Amino acid sequence: MGLSHDVDMLNAAAKKYADVAQDLSLTAEQKQQAYYMAAYLLTIGGSPDYQPIMRYLKNALDIILTGK
């Protein structure tokens, strides 16, 4: 279990948070937090692909702005 394994685990966890954020039974705040956590986990995992990070942060911001 090395650093690569840790990064894979963080990436998998980020994907799960993003999936959870789409659950219609969640409040807007819960959805926003789930997207933020997805972006955060990708960031601390050192993901070189910034597109998902930016997408998750945009989704979190959109939820804050629209309340949905």
C-alpha positions in Angstrom: 0.0 0.0 0.0 1.8 3.0 -1.3 1.0 6.5 -2.3 -0.5 5.3 -5.5 -3.0 3.3 -3.6 -3.9 6.3 -1.4 -4.5 8.4 -4.4 -6.7 5.8 -6.0 -8.7 5.6 -2.7 -9.1 9.4 -2.7 -10.2 9.5 -6.3 -12.8 6.7 -5.6 -14.1 8.6 -2.6 -14.4 11.8 -4.6 -16.4 10.0 -7.2 -18.7 8.6 -4.5 -19.2 12.1 -3.1 -20.1 13.4 -6.5 -22.5 10.6 -7.1 -24.2 11.3 -3.7 -24.5 15.0 -4.5 -27.0 14.0 -7.2 -29.4 12.4 -4.7 -32.7 14.2 -5.0 -33.5 13.6 -1.3 -30.6 15.7 -0.1 -30.9 19.3 0.9 -29.1 22.0 -1.1 -26.6 22.4 1.7 -25.9 18.6 1.7 -25.4 18.6 -2.1 -23.1 21.6 -1.9 -21.0 19.9 0.8 -20.8 16.7 -1.2 -19.5 18.5 -4.3 -17.1 20.5 -2.2 -15.8 17.3 -0.6 -15.4 15.6 -4.1 -13.3 18.6 -5.2 -11.3 18.7 -2.0 -10.4 14.9 -2.2 -9.2 15.2 -5.8 -7.1 18.2 -4.8 -5.4 16.6 -1.8 -4.9 13.5 -3.9 -2.9 15.5 -6.3 -5.1 15.0 -9.4 -3.4 16.5 -12.4 -6.8 16.7 -14.1 -8.3 20.0 -13.0 -11.5 19.7 -15.0 -13.4 17.5 -12.5 -12.2 19.7 -9.6 -13.4 22.8 -11.3 -16.7 21.1 -12.3 -17.4 20.0 -8.7 -16.6 23.5 -7.4 -18.8 25.1 -10.0 -21.6 22.7 -9.1 -21.1 23.6 -5.4 -21.2 27.3 -6.1 -24.3 27.0 -8.4 -26.1 25.3 -5.5 -25.2 28.1 -3.2 -26.4 30.7 -5.7 -29.6 29.0 -6.7 -30.4 27.2 -3.4 -31.1 24.0 -5.5 
